[in-house]
């Protein structure tokens, strides 16, 4: 359904460090970067764009990234914590969502709720 998502961030450098770490195990990399933007995704198809903005609203967005397996979800969560994210839900089954919903949640440097999820 979506081609890409854009998030306004107050500190582009901190956000780039966070997303580089958190998205690595999911196979996403920093694809493009300029003075006031950065794009992440598969090497030739960025799907997450970060835009520097002094007026970025705090914590208004929830973005969920697909993971191939539980190991990727676990890696996303561990790496994101080390890169400055805050825990918003440890990796685990969320059977209230669906019987096989395995997810982990982090709060990014701007207060957004980011998730990795594997549904198998």
Phi and psi restraints in degrees (range 20) as a CNS / XPLOR table:
assign (resid 1 and name C) (resid 2 and name N)
       (resid 2 and name CA) (resid 2 and name C) 1.0 -97.4 20.0 2
assign (resid 2 and name N) (resid 2 and name CA)
       (resid 2 and name C) (resid 3 and name N) 1.0 145.9 20.0 2
assign (resid 2 and name C) (resid 3 and name N)
       (resid 3 and name CA) (resid 3 and name C) 1.0 -92.2 20.0 2
assign (resid 3 and name N) (resid 3 and name CA)
       (resid 3 and name C) (resid 4 and name N) 1.0 -40.6 20.0 2
assign (resid 3 and name C) (resid 4 and name N)
       (resid 4 and name CA) (resid 4 and name C) 1.0 -161.1 20.0 2
assign (resid 4 and name N) (resid 4 and name CA)
       (resid 4 and name C) (resid 5 and name N) 1.0 165.6 20.0 2
assign (resid 4 and name C) (resid 5 and name N)
       (resid 5 and name CA) (resid 5 and name C) 1.0 -129.6 20.0 2
assign (resid 5 and name N) (resid 5 and name CA)
       (resid 5 and name C) (resid 6 and name N) 1.0 139.7 20.0 2
assign (resid 5 and name C) (resid 6 and name N)
       (resid 6 and name CA) (resid 6 and name C) 1.0 -117.6 20.0 2
assign (resid 6 and name N) (resid 6 and name CA)
       (resid 6 and name C) (resid 7 and name N) 1.0 133.0 20.0 2
assign (resid 6 and name C) (resid 7 and name N)
       (resid 7 and name CA) (resid 7 and name C) 1.0 -120.3 20.0 2
assign (resid 7 and name N) (resid 7 and name CA)
       (resid 7 and name C) (resid 8 and name N) 1.0 134.5 20.0 2
assign (resid 7 and name C) (resid 8 and name N)
       (resid 8 and name CA) (resid 8 and name C) 1.0 -84.1 20.0 2
assign (resid 8 and name N) (resid 8 and name CA)
       (resid 8 and name C) (resid 9 and name N) 1.0 134.2 20.0 2
assign (resid 8 and name C) (resid 9 and name N)
       (resid 9 and name CA) (resid 9 and name C) 1.0 -130.4 20.0 2
assign (resid 9 and name N) (resid 9 and name CA)
       (resid 9 and name C) (resid 10 and name N) 1.0 146.4 20.0 2
assign (resid 9 and name C) (resid 10 and name N)
       (resid 10 and name CA) (resid 10 and name C) 1.0 -79.2 20.0 2
assign (resid 10 and name N) (resid 10 and name CA)
       (resid 10 and name C) (resid 11 and name N) 1.0 -37.6 20.0 2
assign (resid 10 and name C) (resid 11 and name N)
       (resid 11 and name CA) (resid 11 and name C) 1.0 -123.4 20.0 2
assign (resid 11 and name N) (resid 11 and name CA)
       (resid 11 and name C) (resid 12 and name N) 1.0 96.5 20.0 2
assign (resid 11 and name C) (resid 12 and name N)
       (resid 12 and name CA) (resid 12 and name C) 1.0 -60.6 20.0 2
assign (resid 12 and name N) (resid 12 and name CA)
       (resid 12 and name C) (resid 13 and name N) 1.0 -42.7 20.0 2
assign (resid 12 and name C) (resid 13 and name N)
       (resid 13 and name CA) (resid 13 and name C) 1.0 -60.5 20.0 2
assign (resid 13 and name N) (resid 13 and name CA)
       (resid 13 and name C) (resid 14 and name N) 1.0 -45.8 20.0 2
assign (resid 13 and name C) (resid 14 and name N)
       (resid 14 and name CA) (resid 14 and name C) 1.0 -63.9 20.0 2
assign (resid 14 and name N) (resid 14 and name CA)
       (resid 14 and name C) (resid 15 and name N) 1.0 -40.0 20.0 2
assign (resid 14 and name C) (resid 15 and name N)
       (resid 15 and name CA) (resid 15 and name C) 1.0 -68.5 20.0 2
assign (resid 15 and name N) (resid 15 and name CA)
       (resid 15 and name C) (resid 16 and name N) 1.0 -39.1 20.0 2
assign (resid 15 and name C) (resid 16 and name N)
       (resid 16 and name CA) (resid 16 and name C) 1.0 -62.6 20.0 2
assign (resid 16 and name N) (resid 16 and name CA)
       (resid 16 and name C) (resid 17 and name N) 1.0 -45.5 20.0 2
assign (resid 16 and name C) (resid 17 and name N)
       (resid 17 and name CA) (resid 17 and name C) 1.0 -59.2 20.0 2
assign (resid 17 and name N) (resid 17 and name CA)
       (resid 17 and name C) (resid 18 and name N) 1.0 -45.0 20.0 2
assign (resid 17 and name C) (resid 18 and name N)
       (resid 18 and name CA) (resid 18 and name C) 1.0 -61.9 20.0 2
assign (resid 18 and name N) (resid 18 and name CA)
       (resid 18 and name C) (resid 19 and name N) 1.0 -52.0 20.0 2
assign (resid 18 and name C) (resid 19 and name N)
       (resid 19 and name CA) (resid 19 and name C) 1.0 -70.3 20.0 2
assign (resid 19 and name N) (resid 19 and name CA)
       (resid 19 and name C) (resid 20 and name N) 1.0 -33.0 20.0 2
assign (resid 19 and name C) (resid 20 and name N)
       (resid 20 and name CA) (resid 20 and name C) 1.0 -58.8 20.0 2
assign (resid 20 and name N) (resid 20 and name CA)
       (resid 20 and name C) (resid 21 and name N) 1.0 -44.8 20.0 2
assign (resid 20 and name C) (resid 21 and name N)
       (resid 21 and name CA) (resid 21 and name C) 1.0 -71.3 20.0 2
assign (resid 21 and name N) (resid 21 and name CA)
       (resid 21 and name C) (resid 22 and name N) 1.0 -50.3 20.0 2
assign (resid 21 and name C) (resid 22 and name N)
       (resid 22 and name CA) (resid 22 and name C) 1.0 -65.5 20.0 2
assign (resid 22 and name N) (resid 22 and name CA)
       (resid 22 and name C) (resid 23 and name N) 1.0 -36.0 20.0 2
assign (resid 22 and name C) (resid 23 and name N)
       (resid 23 and name CA) (resid 23 and name C) 1.0 -90.2 20.0 2
assign (resid 23 and name N) (resid 23 and name CA)
       (resid 23 and name C) (resid 24 and name N) 1.0 -8.7 20.0 2
assign (resid 23 and name C) (resid 24 and name N)
       (resid 24 and name CA) (resid 24 and name C) 1.0 -56.6 20.0 2
assign (resid 24 and name N) (resid 24 and name CA)
       (resid 24 and name C) (resid 25 and name N) 1.0 -50.4 20.0 2
assign (resid 24 and name C) (resid 25 and name N)
       (resid 25 and name CA) (resid 25 and name C) 1.0 -66.7 20.0 2
assign (resid 25 and name N) (resid 25 and name CA)
       (resid 25 and name C) (resid 26 and name N) 1.0 -17.5 20.0 2
assign (resid 25 and name C) (resid 26 and name N)
       (resid 26 and name CA) (resid 26 and name C) 1.0 -87.4 20.0 2
assign (resid 26 and name N) (resid 26 and name CA)
       (resid 26 and name C) (resid 27 and name N) 1.0 -2.1 20.0 2
assign (resid 26 and name C) (resid 27 and name N)
       (resid 27 and name CA) (resid 27 and name C) 1.0 87.7 20.0 2
assign (resid 27 and name N) (resid 27 and name CA)
       (resid 27 and name C) (resid 28 and name N) 1.0 12.7 20.0 2
assign (resid 27 and name C) (resid 28 and name N)
       (resid 28 and name CA) (resid 28 and name C) 1.0 -102.5 20.0 2
assign (resid 28 and name N) (resid 28 and name CA)
       (resid 28 and name C) (resid 29 and name N) 1.0 141.8 20.0 2
assign (resid 28 and name C) (resid 29 and name N)
       (resid 29 and name CA) (resid 29 and name C) 1.0 -130.5 20.0 2
assign (resid 29 and name N) (resid 29 and name CA)
       (resid 29 and name C) (resid 30 and name N) 1.0 166.2 20.0 2
assign (resid 29 and name C) (resid 30 and name N)
       (resid 30 and name CA) (resid 30 and name C) 1.0 -71.4 20.0 2
assign (resid 30 and name N) (resid 30 and name CA)
       (resid 30 and name C) (resid 31 and name N) 1.0 113.6 20.0 2
assign (resid 30 and name C) (resid 31 and name N)
       (resid 31 and name CA) (resid 31 and name C) 1.0 -96.2 20.0 2
assign (resid 31 and name N) (resid 31 and name CA)
       (resid 31 and name C) (resid 32 and name N) 1.0 -37.0 20.0 2
assign (resid 31 and name C) (resid 32 and name N)
       (resid 32 and name CA) (resid 32 and name C) 1.0 -148.9 20.0 2
assign (resid 32 and name N) (resid 32 and name CA)
       (resid 32 and name C) (resid 33 and name N) 1.0 140.7 20.0 2
assign (resid 32 and name C) (resid 33 and name N)
       (resid 33 and name CA) (resid 33 and name C) 1.0 -149.9 20.0 2
assign (resid 33 and name N) (resid 33 and name CA)
       (resid 33 and name C) (resid 34 and name N) 1.0 138.2 20.0 2
assign (resid 33 and name C) (resid 34 and name N)
       (resid 34 and name CA) (resid 34 and name C) 1.0 -131.0 20.0 2
assign (resid 34 and name N) (resid 34 and name CA)
       (resid 34 and name C) (resid 35 and name N) 1.0 -171.2 20.0 2
assign (resid 34 and name C) (resid 35 and name N)
       (resid 35 and name CA) (resid 35 and name C) 1.0 -60.2 20.0 2
assign (resid 35 and name N) (resid 35 and name CA)
       (resid 35 and name C) (resid 36 and name N) 1.0 -35.4 20.0 2
assign (resid 35 and name C) (resid 36 and name N)
       (resid 36 and name CA) (resid 36 and name C) 1.0 -127.9 20.0 2
assign (resid 36 and name N) (resid 36 and name CA)
       (resid 36 and name C) (resid 37 and name N) 1.0 21.6 20.0 2
assign (resid 36 and name C) (resid 37 and name N)
       (resid 37 and name CA) (resid 37 and name C) 1.0 -154.5 20.0 2
assign (resid 37 and name N) (resid 37 and name CA)
       (resid 37 and name C) (resid 38 and name N) 1.0 162.4 20.0 2
assign (resid 37 and name C) (resid 38 and name N)
       (resid 38 and name CA) (resid 38 and name C) 1.0 -153.6 20.0 2
assign (resid 38 and name N) (resid 38 and name CA)
       (resid 38 and name C) (resid 39 and name N) 1.0 142.4 20.0 2
assign (resid 38 and name C) (resid 39 and name N)
       (resid 39 and name CA) (resid 39 and name C) 1.0 -123.4 20.0 2
assign (resid 39 and name N) (resid 39 and name CA)
       (resid 39 and name C) (resid 40 and name N) 1.0 135.9 20.0 2
assign (resid 39 and name C) (resid 40 and name N)
       (resid 40 and name CA) (resid 40 and name C) 1.0 -122.2 20.0 2
assign (resid 40 and name N) (resid 40 and name CA)
       (resid 40 and name C) (resid 41 and name N) 1.0 149.8 20.0 2
assign (resid 40 and name C) (resid 41 and name N)
       (resid 41 and name CA) (resid 41 and name C) 1.0 159.5 20.0 2
assign (resid 41 and name N) (resid 41 and name CA)
       (resid 41 and name C) (resid 42 and name N) 1.0 -163.8 20.0 2
assign (resid 41 and name C) (resid 42 and name N)
       (resid 42 and name CA) (resid 42 and name C) 1.0 -60.6 20.0 2
assign (resid 42 and name N) (resid 42 and name CA)
       (resid 42 and name C) (resid 43 and name N) 1.0 155.6 20.0 2
assign (resid 42 and name C) (resid 43 and name N)
       (resid 43 and name CA) (resid 43 and name C) 1.0 -47.8 20.0 2
assign (resid 43 and name N) (resid 43 and name CA)
       (resid 43 and name C) (resid 44 and name N) 1.0 -35.0 20.0 2
assign (resid 43 and name C) (resid 44 and name N)
       (resid 44 and name CA) (resid 44 and name C) 1.0 -115.9 20.0 2
assign (resid 44 and name N) (resid 44 and name CA)
       (resid 44 and name C) (resid 45 and name N) 1.0 18.3 20.0 2
assign (resid 44 and name C) (resid 45 and name N)
       (resid 45 and name CA) (resid 45 and name C) 1.0 -149.6 20.0 2
assign (resid 45 and name N) (resid 45 and name CA)
       (resid 45 and name C) (resid 46 and name N) 1.0 70.9 20.0 2
assign (resid 45 and name C) (resid 46 and name N)
       (resid 46 and name CA) (resid 46 and name C) 1.0 -63.1 20.0 2
assign (resid 46 and name N) (resid 46 and name CA)
       (resid 46 and name C) (resid 47 and name N) 1.0 133.9 20.0 2
assign (resid 46 and name C) (resid 47 and name N)
       (resid 47 and name CA) (resid 47 and name C) 1.0 -119.4 20.0 2
assign (resid 47 and name N) (resid 47 and name CA)
       (resid 47 and name C) (resid 48 and name N) 1.0 -14.5 20.0 2
assign (resid 47 and name C) (resid 48 and name N)
       (resid 48 and name CA) (resid 48 and name C) 1.0 -119.3 20.0 2
assign (resid 48 and name N) (resid 48 and name CA)
       (resid 48 and name C) (resid 49 and name N) 1.0 121.2 20.0 2
assign (resid 48 and name C) (resid 49 and name N)
       (resid 49 and name CA) (resid 49 and name C) 1.0 -114.9 20.0 2
assign (resid 49 and name N) (resid 49 and name CA)
       (resid 49 and name C) (resid 50 and name N) 1.0 133.6 20.0 2
assign (resid 49 and name C) (resid 50 and name N)
       (resid 50 and name CA) (resid 50 and name C) 1.0 -109.7 20.0 2
assign (resid 50 and name N) (resid 50 and name CA)
       (resid 50 and name C) (resid 51 and name N) 1.0 132.9 20.0 2
assign (resid 50 and name C) (resid 51 and name N)
       (resid 51 and name CA) (resid 51 and name C) 1.0 -124.1 20.0 2
assign (resid 51 and name N) (resid 51 and name CA)
       (resid 51 and name C) (resid 52 and name N) 1.0 123.8 20.0 2
assign (resid 51 and name C) (resid 52 and name N)
       (resid 52 and name CA) (resid 52 and name C) 1.0 -65.7 20.0 2
assign (resid 52 and name N) (resid 52 and name CA)
       (resid 52 and name C) (resid 53 and name N) 1.0 131.1 20.0 2
assign (resid 52 and name C) (resid 53 and name N)
       (resid 53 and name CA) (resid 53 and name C) 1.0 -154.9 20.0 2
assign (resid 53 and name N) (resid 53 and name CA)
       (resid 53 and name C) (resid 54 and name N) 1.0 121.0 20.0 2
assign (resid 53 and name C) (resid 54 and name N)
       (resid 54 and name CA) (resid 54 and name C) 1.0 -63.6 20.0 2
assign (resid 54 and name N) (resid 54 and name CA)
       (resid 54 and name C) (resid 55 and name N) 1.0 -23.2 20.0 2
assign (resid 54 and name C) (resid 55 and name N)
       (resid 55 and name CA) (resid 55 and name C) 1.0 -101.1 20.0 2
assign (resid 55 and name N) (resid 55 and name CA)
       (resid 55 and name C) (resid 56 and name N) 1.0 23.9 20.0 2
assign (resid 55 and name C) (resid 56 and name N)
       (resid 56 and name CA) (resid 56 and name C) 1.0 -60.3 20.0 2
assign (resid 56 and name N) (resid 56 and name CA)
       (resid 56 and name C) (resid 57 and name N) 1.0 127.4 20.0 2
assign (resid 56 and name C) (resid 57 and name N)
       (resid 57 and name CA) (resid 57 and name C) 1.0 -69.4 20.0 2
assign (resid 57 and name N) (resid 57 and name CA)
       (resid 57 and name C) (resid 58 and name N) 1.0 142.0 20.0 2
assign (resid 57 and name C) (resid 58 and name N)
       (resid 58 and name CA) (resid 58 and name C) 1.0 -85.0 20.0 2
assign (resid 58 and name N) (resid 58 and name CA)
       (resid 58 and name C) (resid 59 and name N) 1.0 128.2 20.0 2
assign (resid 58 and name C) (resid 59 and name N)
       (resid 59 and name CA) (resid 59 and name C) 1.0 57.6 20.0 2
assign (resid 59 and name N) (resid 59 and name CA)
       (resid 59 and name C) (resid 60 and name N) 1.0 43.3 20.0 2
assign (resid 59 and name C) (resid 60 and name N)
       (resid 60 and name CA) (resid 60 and name C) 1.0 -103.5 20.0 2
assign (resid 60 and name N) (resid 60 and name CA)
       (resid 60 and name C) (resid 61 and name N) 1.0 -0.8 20.0 2
assign (resid 60 and name C) (resid 61 and name N)
       (resid 61 and name CA) (resid 61 and name C) 1.0 -126.7 20.0 2
assign (resid 61 and name N) (resid 61 and name CA)
       (resid 61 and name C) (resid 62 and name N) 1.0 146.1 20.0 2
assign (resid 61 and name C) (resid 62 and name N)
       (resid 62 and name CA) (resid 62 and name C) 1.0 -123.2 20.0 2
assign (resid 62 and name N) (resid 62 and name CA)
       (resid 62 and name C) (resid 63 and name N) 1.0 122.8 20.0 2
assign (resid 62 and name C) (resid 63 and name N)
       (resid 63 and name CA) (resid 63 and name C) 1.0 -125.7 20.0 2
assign (resid 63 and name N) (resid 63 and name CA)
       (resid 63 and name C) (resid 64 and name N) 1.0 131.2 20.0 2
assign (resid 63 and name C) (resid 64 and name N)
       (resid 64 and name CA) (resid 64 and name C) 1.0 -114.5 20.0 2
assign (resid 64 and name N) (resid 64 and name CA)
       (resid 64 and name C) (resid 65 and name N) 1.0 130.4 20.0 2
assign (resid 64 and name C) (resid 65 and name N)
       (resid 65 and name CA) (resid 65 and name C) 1.0 -104.1 20.0 2
assign (resid 65 and name N) (resid 65 and name CA)
       (resid 65 and name C) (resid 66 and name N) 1.0 136.2 20.0 2
assign (resid 65 and name C) (resid 66 and name N)
       (resid 66 and name CA) (resid 66 and name C) 1.0 -72.4 20.0 2
assign (resid 66 and name N) (resid 66 and name CA)
       (resid 66 and name C) (resid 67 and name N) 1.0 139.2 20.0 2
assign (resid 66 and name C) (resid 67 and name N)
       (resid 67 and name CA) (resid 67 and name C) 1.0 -122.3 20.0 2
assign (resid 67 and name N) (resid 67 and name CA)
       (resid 67 and name C) (resid 68 and name N) 1.0 148.0 20.0 2
assign (resid 67 and name C) (resid 68 and name N)
       (resid 68 and name CA) (resid 68 and name C) 1.0 -77.9 20.0 2
assign (resid 68 and name N) (resid 68 and name CA)
       (resid 68 and name C) (resid 69 and name N) 1.0 -28.0 20.0 2
assign (resid 68 and name C) (resid 69 and name N)
       (resid 69 and name CA) (resid 69 and name C) 1.0 -157.8 20.0 2
assign (resid 69 and name N) (resid 69 and name CA)
       (resid 69 and name C) (resid 70 and name N) 1.0 174.7 20.0 2
assign (resid 69 and name C) (resid 70 and name N)
       (resid 70 and name CA) (resid 70 and name C) 1.0 -63.4 20.0 2
assign (resid 70 and name N) (resid 70 and name CA)
       (resid 70 and name C) (resid 71 and name N) 1.0 -34.5 20.0 2
assign (resid 70 and name C) (resid 71 and name N)
       (resid 71 and name CA) (resid 71 and name C) 1.0 -60.4 20.0 2
assign (resid 71 and name N) (resid 71 and name CA)
       (resid 71 and name C) (resid 72 and name N) 1.0 -40.4 20.0 2
assign (resid 71 and name C) (resid 72 and name N)
       (resid 72 and name CA) (resid 72 and name C) 1.0 -65.2 20.0 2
assign (resid 72 and name N) (resid 72 and name CA)
       (resid 72 and name C) (resid 73 and name N) 1.0 -40.1 20.0 2
assign (resid 72 and name C) (resid 73 and name N)
       (resid 73 and name CA) (resid 73 and name C) 1.0 -61.9 20.0 2
assign (resid 73 and name N) (resid 73 and name CA)
       (resid 73 and name C) (resid 74 and name N) 1.0 -46.1 20.0 2
assign (resid 73 and name C) (resid 74 and name N)
       (resid 74 and name CA) (resid 74 and name C) 1.0 -60.5 20.0 2
assign (resid 74 and name N) (resid 74 and name CA)
       (resid 74 and name C) (resid 75 and name N) 1.0 -43.4 20.0 2
assign (resid 74 and name C) (resid 75 and name N)
       (resid 75 and name CA) (resid 75 and name C) 1.0 -64.4 20.0 2
assign (resid 75 and name N) (resid 75 and name CA)
       (resid 75 and name C) (resid 76 and name N) 1.0 -41.7 20.0 2
assign (resid 75 and name C) (resid 76 and name N)
       (resid 76 and name CA) (resid 76 and name C) 1.0 -55.1 20.0 2
assign (resid 76 and name N) (resid 76 and name CA)
       (resid 76 and name C) (resid 77 and name N) 1.0 -49.4 20.0 2
assign (resid 76 and name C) (resid 77 and name N)
       (resid 77 and name CA) (resid 77 and name C) 1.0 -66.0 20.0 2
assign (resid 77 and name N) (resid 77 and name CA)
       (resid 77 and name C) (resid 78 and name N) 1.0 -48.2 20.0 2
assign (resid 77 and name C) (resid 78 and name N)
       (resid 78 and name CA) (resid 78 and name C) 1.0 -62.6 20.0 2
assign (resid 78 and name N) (resid 78 and name CA)
       (resid 78 and name C) (resid 79 and name N) 1.0 -46.3 20.0 2
assign (resid 78 and name C) (resid 79 and name N)
       (resid 79 and name CA) (resid 79 and name C) 1.0 -67.6 20.0 2
assign (resid 79 and name N) (resid 79 and name CA)
       (resid 79 and name C) (resid 80 and name N) 1.0 -39.3 20.0 2
assign (resid 79 and name C) (resid 80 and name N)
       (resid 80 and name CA) (resid 80 and name C) 1.0 -63.6 20.0 2
assign (resid 80 and name N) (resid 80 and name CA)
       (resid 80 and name C) (resid 81 and name N) 1.0 -38.9 20.0 2
assign (resid 80 and name C) (resid 81 and name N)
       (resid 81 and name CA) (resid 81 and name C) 1.0 -63.7 20.0 2
assign (resid 81 and name N) (resid 81 and name CA)
       (resid 81 and name C) (resid 82 and name N) 1.0 -44.0 20.0 2
assign (resid 81 and name C) (resid 82 and name N)
       (resid 82 and name CA) (resid 82 and name C) 1.0 -64.8 20.0 2
assign (resid 82 and name N) (resid 82 and name CA)
       (resid 82 and name C) (resid 83 and name N) 1.0 -26.7 20.0 2
assign (resid 82 and name C) (resid 83 and name N)
       (resid 83 and name CA) (resid 83 and name C) 1.0 -94.0 20.0 2
assign (resid 83 and name N) (resid 83 and name CA)
       (resid 83 and name C) (resid 84 and name N) 1.0 13.1 20.0 2
assign (resid 83 and name C) (resid 84 and name N)
       (resid 84 and name CA) (resid 84 and name C) 1.0 105.8 20.0 2
assign (resid 84 and name N) (resid 84 and name CA)
       (resid 84 and name C) (resid 85 and name N) 1.0 0.1 20.0 2
assign (resid 84 and name C) (resid 85 and name N)
       (resid 85 and name CA) (resid 85 and name C) 1.0 -76.6 20.0 2
assign (resid 85 and name N) (resid 85 and name CA)
       (resid 85 and name C) (resid 86 and name N) 1.0 162.6 20.0 2
assign (resid 85 and name C) (resid 86 and name N)
       (resid 86 and name CA) (resid 86 and name C) 1.0 -111.8 20.0 2
assign (resid 86 and name N) (resid 86 and name CA)
       (resid 86 and name C) (resid 87 and name N) 1.0 144.3 20.0 2
assign (resid 86 and name C) (resid 87 and name N)
       (resid 87 and name CA) (resid 87 and name C) 1.0 -66.6 20.0 2
assign (resid 87 and name N) (resid 87 and name CA)
       (resid 87 and name C) (resid 88 and name N) 1.0 132.9 20.0 2
assign (resid 87 and name C) (resid 88 and name N)
       (resid 88 and name CA) (resid 88 and name C) 1.0 -131.1 20.0 2
assign (resid 88 and name N) (resid 88 and name CA)
       (resid 88 and name C) (resid 89 and name N) 1.0 17.2 20.0 2
assign (resid 88 and name C) (resid 89 and name N)
       (resid 89 and name CA) (resid 89 and name C) 1.0 149.7 20.0 2
assign (resid 89 and name N) (resid 89 and name CA)
       (resid 89 and name C) (resid 90 and name N) 1.0 106.5 20.0 2
assign (resid 89 and name C) (resid 90 and name N)
       (resid 90 and name CA) (resid 90 and name C) 1.0 -62.7 20.0 2
assign (resid 90 and name N) (resid 90 and name CA)
       (resid 90 and name C) (resid 91 and name N) 1.0 157.4 20.0 2
assign (resid 90 and name C) (resid 91 and name N)
       (resid 91 and name CA) (resid 91 and name C) 1.0 -57.3 20.0 2
assign (resid 91 and name N) (resid 91 and name CA)
       (resid 91 and name C) (resid 92 and name N) 1.0 136.1 20.0 2
assign (resid 91 and name C) (resid 92 and name N)
       (resid 92 and name CA) (resid 92 and name C) 1.0 170.6 20.0 2
assign (resid 92 and name N) (resid 92 and name CA)
       (resid 92 and name C) (resid 93 and name N) 1.0 171.4 20.0 2
assign (resid 92 and name C) (resid 93 and name N)
       (resid 93 and name CA) (resid 93 and name C) 1.0 -69.5 20.0 2
assign (resid 93 and name N) (resid 93 and name CA)
       (resid 93 and name C) (resid 94 and name N) 1.0 140.8 20.0 2
assign (resid 93 and name C) (resid 94 and name N)
       (resid 94 and name CA) (resid 94 and name C) 1.0 -121.7 20.0 2
assign (resid 94 and name N) (resid 94 and name CA)
       (resid 94 and name C) (resid 95 and name N) 1.0 75.1 20.0 2
assign (resid 94 and name C) (resid 95 and name N)
       (resid 95 and name CA) (resid 95 and name C) 1.0 -67.3 20.0 2
assign (resid 95 and name N) (resid 95 and name CA)
       (resid 95 and name C) (resid 96 and name N) 1.0 -15.8 20.0 2
assign (resid 95 and name C) (resid 96 and name N)
       (resid 96 and name CA) (resid 96 and name C) 1.0 -72.0 20.0 2
assign (resid 96 and name N) (resid 96 and name CA)
       (resid 96 and name C) (resid 97 and name N) 1.0 -19.4 20.0 2
assign (resid 96 and name C) (resid 97 and name N)
       (resid 97 and name CA) (resid 97 and name C) 1.0 -85.2 20.0 2
assign (resid 97 and name N) (resid 97 and name CA)
       (resid 97 and name C) (resid 98 and name N) 1.0 -51.2 20.0 2
assign (resid 97 and name C) (resid 98 and name N)
       (resid 98 and name CA) (resid 98 and name C) 1.0 -167.1 20.0 2
assign (resid 98 and name N) (resid 98 and name CA)
       (resid 98 and name C) (resid 99 and name N) 1.0 160.7 20.0 2
assign (resid 98 and name C) (resid 99 and name N)
       (resid 99 and name CA) (resid 99 and name C) 1.0 -60.3 20.0 2
assign (resid 99 and name N) (resid 99 and name CA)
       (resid 99 and name C) (resid 100 and name N) 1.0 -25.5 20.0 2
assign (resid 99 and name C) (resid 100 and name N)
       (resid 100 and name CA) (resid 100 and name C) 1.0 -117.8 20.0 2
assign (resid 100 and name N) (resid 100 and name CA)
       (resid 100 and name C) (resid 101 and name N) 1.0 18.5 20.0 2
assign (resid 100 and name C) (resid 101 and name N)
       (resid 101 and name CA) (resid 101 and name C) 1.0 -79.3 20.0 2
assign (resid 101 and name N) (resid 101 and name CA)
       (resid 101 and name C) (resid 102 and name N) 1.0 109.3 20.0 2
assign (resid 101 and name C) (resid 102 and name N)
       (resid 102 and name CA) (resid 102 and name C) 1.0 -113.0 20.0 2
assign (resid 102 and name N) (resid 102 and name CA)
       (resid 102 and name C) (resid 103 and name N) 1.0 114.4 20.0 2
assign (resid 102 and name C) (resid 103 and name N)
       (resid 103 and name CA) (resid 103 and name C) 1.0 -140.2 20.0 2
assign (resid 103 and name N) (resid 103 and name CA)
       (resid 103 and name C) (resid 104 and name N) 1.0 167.3 20.0 2
assign (resid 103 and name C) (resid 104 and name N)
       (resid 104 and name CA) (resid 104 and name C) 1.0 -144.2 20.0 2
assign (resid 104 and name N) (resid 104 and name CA)
       (resid 104 and name C) (resid 105 and name N) 1.0 145.1 20.0 2
assign (resid 104 and name C) (resid 105 and name N)
       (resid 105 and name CA) (resid 105 and name C) 1.0 -124.9 20.0 2
assign (resid 105 and name N) (resid 105 and name CA)
       (resid 105 and name C) (resid 106 and name N) 1.0 141.0 20.0 2
assign (resid 105 and name C) (resid 106 and name N)
       (resid 106 and name CA) (resid 106 and name C) 1.0 -133.4 20.0 2
assign (resid 106 and name N) (resid 106 and name CA)
       (resid 106 and name C) (resid 107 and name N) 1.0 153.7 20.0 2
assign (resid 106 and name C) (resid 107 and name N)
       (resid 107 and name CA) (resid 107 and name C) 1.0 -102.2 20.0 2
assign (resid 107 and name N) (resid 107 and name CA)
       (resid 107 and name C) (resid 108 and name N) 1.0 123.5 20.0 2
assign (resid 107 and name C) (resid 108 and name N)
       (resid 108 and name CA) (resid 108 and name C) 1.0 -78.5 20.0 2
assign (resid 108 and name N) (resid 108 and name CA)
       (resid 108 and name C) (resid 109 and name N) 1.0 177.0 20.0 2
assign (resid 108 and name C) (resid 109 and name N)
       (resid 109 and name CA) (resid 109 and name C) 1.0 -58.9 20.0 2
assign (resid 109 and name N) (resid 109 and name CA)
       (resid 109 and name C) (resid 110 and name N) 1.0 -18.4 20.0 2
assign (resid 109 and name C) (resid 110 and name N)
       (resid 110 and name CA) (resid 110 and name C) 1.0 -103.5 20.0 2
assign (resid 110 and name N) (resid 110 and name CA)
       (resid 110 and name C) (resid 111 and name N) 1.0 8.3 20.0 2
assign (resid 110 and name C) (resid 111 and name N)
       (resid 111 and name CA) (resid 111 and name C) 1.0 89.2 20.0 2
assign (resid 111 and name N) (resid 111 and name CA)
       (resid 111 and name C) (resid 112 and name N) 1.0 5.4 20.0 2
assign (resid 111 and name C) (resid 112 and name N)
       (resid 112 and name CA) (resid 112 and name C) 1.0 -76.7 20.0 2
assign (resid 112 and name N) (resid 112 and name CA)
       (resid 112 and name C) (resid 113 and name N) 1.0 146.1 20.0 2
assign (resid 112 and name C) (resid 113 and name N)
       (resid 113 and name CA) (resid 113 and name C) 1.0 -90.0 20.0 2
assign (resid 113 and name N) (resid 113 and name CA)
       (resid 113 and name C) (resid 114 and name N) 1.0 110.3 20.0 2
assign (resid 113 and name C) (resid 114 and name N)
       (resid 114 and name CA) (resid 114 and name C) 1.0 -114.3 20.0 2
assign (resid 114 and name N) (resid 114 and name CA)
       (resid 114 and name C) (resid 115 and name N) 1.0 145.3 20.0 2
assign (resid 114 and name C) (resid 115 and name N)
       (resid 115 and name CA) (resid 115 and name C) 1.0 -137.6 20.0 2
assign (resid 115 and name N) (resid 115 and name CA)
       (resid 115 and name C) (resid 116 and name N) 1.0 149.4 20.0 2
assign (resid 115 and name C) (resid 116 and name N)
       (resid 116 and name CA) (resid 116 and name C) 1.0 -117.8 20.0 2
assign (resid 116 and name N) (resid 116 and name CA)
       (resid 116 and name C) (resid 117 and name N) 1.0 136.9 20.0 2
assign (resid 116 and name C) (resid 117 and name N)
       (resid 117 and name CA) (resid 117 and name C) 1.0 -139.6 20.0 2
assign (resid 117 and name N) (resid 117 and name CA)
       (resid 117 and name C) (resid 118 and name N) 1.0 139.3 20.0 2
assign (resid 117 and name C) (resid 118 and name N)
       (resid 118 and name CA) (resid 118 and name C) 1.0 -125.4 20.0 2
assign (resid 118 and name N) (resid 118 and name CA)
       (resid 118 and name C) (resid 119 and name N) 1.0 124.3 20.0 2
assign (resid 118 and name C) (resid 119 and name N)
       (resid 119 and name CA) (resid 119 and name C) 1.0 -118.2 20.0 2
assign (resid 119 and name N) (resid 119 and name CA)
       (resid 119 and name C) (resid 120 and name N) 1.0 106.7 20.0 2
